[in-house]
């Protein structure tokens, strides 16, 4: 389909994606796997019996709908299912959360336009000197989107509480004000004179909000040492990428020998709710480790592992990691094991997975590898 770029190297390795193609592919994957997808719903409550979640309530324009399951996966980013279900959660790490960024997709930029970071930073600095406001960050990430050749940008940093609608609304409004200011700056670059805003993100890209307190927390030292675990269910490779405050430089800390580290099953398992599993940026890590665990490529891996772990649990096989690893290997997951388990029969069971698809990039976002 031509919707994925060749790998690009900077602090890590990334591929760029064309979002409309990705939406279609994900629709087809779910369809062929027999997943019952229920878009346009909001999770409004969850029921707990003892230390287990037993049901969730979804709301759409037709009213409320109860869904019961043996196991649950929270991949919502905000941890709504875990929070409403009474599982142990925390907001951020050590009283801090990473800055979020509103994406902006630009059209009207010629094929030979100068897209060098130094040229764009200079244009933003010159706009600041002319009094153009509000311009917070002087540098950021930008790249061509496959197929369309539009330019996706990540300059617009905001600090807000991802759990709070009022805070999110204010951040979105200010972010769109920044987008107009950046457009003025970018139009001074040769080849960008006729640039225009195709879209800003449907919501700000939140890097950190709630975390589920899991049976194990991945640490900064685990990543720097390239830690290995017997219960590995996913590999992490992206550096620790921590965004401190709007306009401030990003902190980068590298994976051991620029290789991989193990993400153990325990990191995806709630410490006090045995039938709750998590994926994506809910995966339990400390401040810097969370800056590696949260990215898209790794989230695909943790989401895959969480889904398999929940299915194993629902089939009354408990949460023994060997059964999870066996199914992951059968499904061609990339994990490093001292001894490959034998592939078993295909799992079929009912698991409820809650995720917010509005967080998926609408701008050709990068998928970190």
C-alpha positions as CSV (number, residue, x, y, z in Angstrom):
1,X,0.0,0.0,0.0
2,X,3.0,2.3,0.3
3,X,1.7,3.6,3.6
4,X,4.9,2.9,5.6
5,X,8.2,4.7,5.1
6,X,11.7,3.2,5.1
7,X,13.2,3.2,8.7
8,X,14.5,6.5,9.8
9,X,17.4,6.8,12.3
10,X,17.7,9.7,14.8
11,X,17.8,9.0,18.6
12,X,16.1,5.7,17.8
13,X,14.7,4.0,14.6
14,X,11.2,5.0,13.4
15,X,9.0,4.4,10.5
16,X,6.4,6.9,9.3
17,X,2.8,5.9,8.6
18,X,-0.1,7.1,6.5
19,X,-3.0,7.1,8.9
20,X,-5.9,6.3,6.6
21,X,-4.2,3.2,5.3
22,X,-3.5,2.1,8.9
23,X,-7.1,2.6,9.9
24,X,-8.2,0.3,7.0
25,X,-5.6,-2.4,7.9
26,X,-6.6,-2.4,11.6
27,X,-10.3,-2.7,10.6
28,X,-9.5,-5.7,8.5
29,X,-7.3,-7.3,11.2
30,X,-10.1,-7.0,13.7
31,X,-12.6,-8.3,11.2
32,X,-10.6,-11.4,10.3
33,X,-9.8,-12.2,13.9
34,X,-13.5,-12.1,14.8
35,X,-13.2,-9.2,17.2
36,X,-16.5,-7.4,18.0
37,X,-15.5,-3.8,17.7
38,X,-17.7,-1.2,19.4
39,X,-16.7,2.3,18.5
40,X,-18.5,5.5,19.5
41,X,-18.9,4.4,23.1
42,X,-17.7,5.7,26.5
43,X,-16.8,3.7,29.5
44,X,-18.7,5.2,32.4
45,X,-18.4,2.6,35.2
46,X,-17.0,-0.8,36.2
47,X,-18.2,-3.3,38.8
48,X,-15.9,-5.1,41.2
49,X,-16.5,-8.2,43.3
50,X,-13.8,-8.8,45.8
51,X,-10.5,-8.4,44.0
52,X,-11.9,-9.0,40.5
53,X,-13.6,-6.7,38.0
54,X,-16.8,-8.4,36.8
55,X,-18.4,-6.0,34.3
56,X,-18.2,-2.6,32.7
57,X,-20.9,-0.2,31.6
58,X,-20.5,1.5,28.2
59,X,-22.6,4.5,27.1
60,X,-23.7,5.4,23.6
61,X,-26.6,7.4,22.2
62,X,-28.9,4.5,22.9
63,X,-28.1,4.5,26.6
64,X,-26.0,2.3,28.9
65,X,-24.9,-1.2,28.1
66,X,-23.3,-3.7,30.5
67,X,-20.5,-6.0,29.3
68,X,-19.4,-8.9,31.4
69,X,-16.1,-10.8,30.9
70,X,-13.7,-13.1,32.8
71,X,-10.7,-10.9,32.0
72,X,-10.2,-7.3,31.1
73,X,-7.5,-5.3,29.3
74,X,-7.1,-1.5,29.8
75,X,-5.3,0.1,26.9
76,X,-7.1,3.4,27.2
77,X,-4.0,5.5,28.1
78,X,-5.9,7.2,30.9
79,X,-6.5,4.0,32.9
80,X,-10.3,4.6,33.0
81,X,-11.2,1.0,33.3
82,X,-8.7,0.3,36.1
83,X,-9.7,3.5,38.0
84,X,-13.5,2.9,37.8
85,X,-12.9,-0.8,38.6
86,X,-11.1,0.0,41.9
87,X,-7.6,-1.2,40.8
88,X,-4.5,0.5,42.3
89,X,-3.5,3.4,40.0
90,X,-1.3,6.5,40.3
91,X,-1.2,9.8,38.4
92,X,2.2,10.3,36.8
93,X,5.4,9.5,38.7
94,X,6.8,11.2,41.7
95,X,4.4,14.1,41.3
96,X,5.3,14.9,37.7
97,X,3.9,14.0,34.3
98,X,5.4,14.4,30.8
99,X,4.4,17.3,28.6
100,X,1.9,16.5,25.8
101,X,2.1,17.7,22.2
102,X,-0.6,18.7,19.7
103,X,0.3,17.5,16.2
104,X,-0.2,19.7,13.2
105,X,-0.4,18.5,9.6
106,X,0.6,21.0,6.8
107,X,-0.2,21.0,3.1
108,X,1.0,23.4,0.4
109,X,4.7,22.7,1.0
110,X,6.7,22.1,-2.2
111,X,8.7,19.0,-2.7
112,X,12.0,21.0,-2.7
113,X,11.3,23.0,0.4
114,X,14.0,23.1,3.0
115,X,13.0,20.8,5.8
116,X,16.2,21.0,7.8
117,X,15.8,21.4,11.6
118,X,18.3,24.4,11.6
119,X,16.2,26.3,9.0
120,X,12.9,25.7,10.7
121,X,14.3,26.6,14.2
122,X,15.8,29.8,12.7
123,X,12.4,30.7,11.2
124,X,10.7,30.3,14.5
125,X,13.3,32.3,16.4
126,X,13.0,35.1,13.8
127,X,9.2,35.1,14.2
128,X,9.6,35.4,17.9
129,X,11.8,38.4,17.4
130,X,9.1,40.0,15.2
131,X,6.7,39.5,18.1
132,X,4.7,36.6,16.7
133,X,2.9,34.9,19.6
134,X,2.4,32.3,21.1
135,X,5.5,30.4,20.1
136,X,6.7,28.2,22.9
137,X,9.1,25.6,21.5
138,X,11.8,26.6,19.0
139,X,12.5,23.1,17.8
140,X,10.5,19.9,17.3
141,X,9.9,16.9,15.1
142,X,8.6,17.2,11.5
143,X,8.6,14.9,8.5
144,X,6.9,14.0,5.2
145,X,3.8,11.7,5.4
146,X,3.9,8.7,3.1
147,X,1.6,8.8,0.0
148,X,0.3,12.4,0.6
149,X,3.7,14.1,1.0
150,X,2.1,16.4,3.6
151,X,4.3,17.5,6.5
152,X,3.4,16.4,10.0
153,X,4.8,18.5,12.8
154,X,5.2,18.2,16.6
155,X,6.1,21.7,18.0
156,X,3.0,22.5,20.1
157,X,3.8,21.5,23.7
158,X,1.2,21.8,26.5
159,X,1.1,21.1,30.2
160,X,-2.3,19.8,31.4
161,X,-4.1,17.1,33.4
162,X,-5.2,14.4,31.0
163,X,-8.0,13.3,33.3
164,X,-9.7,16.7,33.4
165,X,-12.0,17.9,30.6
166,X,-11.5,21.6,31.5
167,X,-7.8,21.3,31.6
168,X,-7.7,19.4,28.2
169,X,-10.1,22.0,26.7
170,X,-7.9,24.9,27.7
171,X,-4.8,23.1,26.4
172,X,-6.4,22.4,23.1
173,X,-7.6,26.0,22.6
174,X,-4.1,27.3,23.4
175,X,-2.6,24.6,21.2
176,X,-4.6,25.8,18.2
177,X,-3.5,29.4,18.9
178,X,0.1,28.2,18.7
179,X,-0.6,26.3,15.5
180,X,-1.5,29.7,13.7
181,X,1.6,31.3,15.1
182,X,3.8,28.5,13.9
183,X,2.2,28.7,10.5
184,X,3.2,32.3,10.2
185,X,6.8,31.4,11.1
186,X,6.9,28.5,8.6
187,X,5.6,30.5,5.7
188,X,8.8,32.5,5.7
189,X,10.8,29.4,4.6
190,X,11.4,29.0,0.9
191,X,8.9,26.5,-0.5
192,X,6.5,27.0,2.4
193,X,5.1,30.3,1.4
194,X,1.7,28.7,0.6
195,X,1.6,26.3,3.5
196,X,-1.7,25.8,5.2
197,X,-3.0,23.8,8.1
198,X,-4.7,20.6,6.9
199,X,-5.5,19.4,10.5
200,X,-4.5,19.5,14.1
201,X,-4.8,16.4,16.1
202,X,-8.3,15.3,17.2
203,X,-6.9,15.7,20.7
204,X,-3.5,16.5,22.3
205,X,-1.0,13.6,22.2
206,X,-0.8,12.7,25.9
207,X,2.4,11.1,26.9
208,X,1.6,10.4,30.5
209,X,-1.5,10.3,32.8
210,X,-2.5,7.4,35.1
211,X,-0.4,4.3,35.5
212,X,-1.7,1.0,36.8
213,X,0.4,-0.2,39.7
214,X,1.6,-3.6,38.5
215,X,3.3,-6.6,40.1
216,X,6.6,-5.2,38.8
217,X,7.7,-1.8,37.7
218,X,10.3,-1.5,34.9
219,X,13.1,0.9,36.0
220,X,15.5,3.2,34.4
221,X,18.3,0.8,35.4
222,X,16.5,-2.1,33.7
223,X,16.6,-0.3,30.4
224,X,20.1,1.1,30.8
225,X,21.3,-2.4,31.7
226,X,19.3,-4.3,29.0
227,X,17.5,-6.3,31.6
228,X,16.4,-9.9,30.9
229,X,13.4,-11.6,32.6
230,X,12.2,-15.2,32.6
231,X,8.6,-13.9,32.1
232,X,9.4,-11.7,29.1
233,X,6.4,-11.1,26.8
234,X,7.7,-8.1,24.8
235,X,10.9,-6.4,23.8
236,X,11.5,-2.6,24.3
237,X,14.0,-0.8,22.0
238,X,13.1,2.9,22.0
239,X,15.3,5.1,24.2
240,X,14.0,6.8,27.3
241,X,12.4,9.9,25.9
242,X,11.3,12.3,28.6
243,X,9.5,15.6,27.9
244,X,9.9,17.9,30.9
245,X,8.2,21.3,30.4
246,X,6.8,23.1,27.3
247,X,9.7,24.6,25.3
248,X,12.4,22.7,27.2
249,X,14.8,20.2,25.6
250,X,13.8,16.6,25.6
251,X,15.8,14.3,27.8
252,X,17.2,11.2,26.0
253,X,18.7,8.1,27.8
254,X,19.7,5.2,25.7
255,X,19.0,1.5,25.9
256,X,21.9,-0.7,26.8
257,X,24.2,-1.0,23.8
258,X,21.4,0.4,21.6
259,X,19.8,-3.0,21.7
260,X,16.7,-4.2,23.5
261,X,15.4,-4.9,27.0
262,X,12.8,-7.4,28.2
263,X,9.3,-6.3,29.3
264,X,8.0,-8.9,31.8
265,X,4.5,-10.1,32.1
266,X,4.3,-8.9,35.7
267,X,4.5,-5.3,34.3
268,X,1.2,-5.8,32.5
269,X,-0.6,-7.4,35.5
270,X,-2.4,-5.3,38.1
271,X,-1.0,-5.9,41.5
272,X,-4.4,-6.1,43.2
273,X,-6.8,-7.1,40.5
274,X,-5.7,-10.5,39.0
275,X,-8.1,-10.4,36.0
276,X,-6.9,-6.9,34.8
277,X,-4.1,-6.5,32.3
278,X,-2.8,-3.4,30.7
279,X,-1.0,-2.3,27.5
280,X,0.4,0.9,26.0
281,X,1.4,3.8,28.3
282,X,-0.4,2.2,31.2
283,X,2.5,-0.3,31.4
284,X,4.2,0.2,34.7
285,X,7.5,2.1,34.5
286,X,9.2,4.8,36.5
287,X,9.5,8.3,35.2
288,X,12.2,7.7,32.6
289,X,11.3,4.0,31.8
290,X,7.8,5.2,31.1
291,X,9.3,7.4,28.4
292,X,10.4,4.3,26.6
293,X,7.5,2.0,27.3
294,X,4.8,4.5,26.0
295,X,5.8,4.7,22.4
296,X,3.7,3.2,19.6
297,X,5.9,0.3,18.5
298,X,6.3,-0.9,22.0
299,X,2.6,-0.3,22.7
300,X,1.8,-2.7,19.9
301,X,3.9,-5.3,21.7
302,X,2.5,-4.7,25.2
303,X,-1.0,-4.6,23.9
304,X,-0.5,-7.9,22.1
305,X,0.9,-9.5,25.2
306,X,-1.8,-8.1,27.4
307,X,-4.5,-9.5,25.1
308,X,-2.9,-12.9,25.1
309,X,-2.4,-12.9,28.9
310,X,-6.1,-12.0,29.4
311,X,-7.2,-14.8,27.0
312,X,-5.0,-17.3,28.9
313,X,-6.5,-16.1,32.2
314,X,-10.0,-16.4,30.8
315,X,-9.4,-20.0,29.8
316,X,-8.7,-20.8,33.5
317,X,-5.0,-21.3,32.9
318,X,-4.1,-18.6,35.4
319,X,-1.4,-16.1,34.5
320,X,1.5,-18.5,34.3
321,X,3.9,-16.8,31.9
322,X,4.9,-20.0,30.1
323,X,1.3,-20.3,28.7
324,X,1.4,-16.7,27.6
325,X,4.8,-17.1,26.0
326,X,3.6,-20.2,24.2
327,X,0.7,-18.4,22.5
328,X,2.8,-15.3,21.7
329,X,5.4,-17.6,19.9
330,X,2.5,-19.3,18.0
331,X,1.4,-15.8,16.9
332,X,5.0,-14.9,15.8
333,X,5.7,-12.4,18.5
334,X,9.4,-11.2,18.7
335,X,10.6,-12.2,22.1
336,X,13.9,-13.6,23.2
337,X,13.6,-16.8,25.1
338,X,16.4,-19.2,26.4
339,X,14.2,-22.0,25.2
340,X,11.3,-21.7,22.7
341,X,8.0,-23.2,24.1
342,X,6.1,-25.5,21.8
343,X,3.2,-23.8,20.0
344,X,-0.2,-24.9,21.3
345,X,-3.7,-24.8,20.1
346,X,-5.3,-21.5,19.1
347,X,-6.9,-19.6,22.0
348,X,-10.6,-18.7,21.7
349,X,-12.3,-16.9,24.5
350,X,-14.2,-13.7,25.6
351,X,-12.0,-10.8,26.7
352,X,-13.0,-7.2,27.1
353,X,-10.4,-4.7,25.8
354,X,-10.9,-0.9,26.4
355,X,-8.9,1.6,24.4
356,X,-9.4,5.1,23.1
357,X,-8.9,5.1,19.3
358,X,-8.9,8.9,19.2
359,X,-5.3,8.6,20.5
360,X,-4.2,6.9,17.3
361,X,-2.3,9.5,15.2
362,X,-4.3,11.3,12.5
363,X,-1.3,13.0,11.1
364,X,1.1,10.4,9.9
365,X,2.6,9.9,13.3
366,X,5.8,8.0,13.7
367,X,5.7,4.4,14.8
368,X,8.9,3.8,16.9
369,X,10.6,0.5,16.4
